Amino acid sequence: MKRIAIFASGSGTNAQNIAEYFANDPMVSISLILSNNPDAYVLERAAKMHIPAMVFNRSDLNEKGTVLQRLIEENIDLIVLAGFLWLVPADILASYHDRIINIHPALLPKYGGKGMYGNRVHQAVHESGDKETGISIHYVNERYDEGKIIFQAFIEILPEDTPETIAPKVHKLEYKHYPEVIKGLLERME
């Protein structure tokens, strides 16, 4: 069985979607949901889905090694970032080389980097005049949104689109493709 840990800082819609996708898969377990935000709604989602959760602070993540220790104790095979807003520290990157992935709500390398998340991305895309946007699923490295791209999916931006109409179209791509890409990566790990 492959064990997944999901890191999220906010609402957790992608985390829930991934958990529901794998709920009846006997070969995959969403074993842990981790959040740096004690008020994140993802923690309520975890409780409702009976998935263990861990809240941590910067010291737990970057200095004490508490987060890495928990990942090792849980025998985690793959780390999935789903709206997690902090950089992953070097000790976790080294322990999970090419086993940490993230989803970004734009077509990288455009519109990535520190502070580029959620509606900020959709606003930047809209203001650019680009004719398309989408999602990028990539490996995580020591810099925001710069890891090797695994998968991208595209949607057309219509002349009447606004940041508020772009967002749900991008979410739809996330919900469809992120679990599928995760499944493919897990199959290659066997």
Secondary structure by P-SEA (a helix, b strand, c coil): cbbbbbbbccccaaaaaaaaaacccccccccbbbbcccccaaaaaaaaacbbbbbbccccccccaaaaaaaaaacccbbbbccccccccaaaaaaccccbbbbbcccccccccccccaaaaaaaaaaacccbbbbbbbbbccccccccccbbbbbbbcccccaaaaaaaaaaaaaacaaaaaaaaaaaac
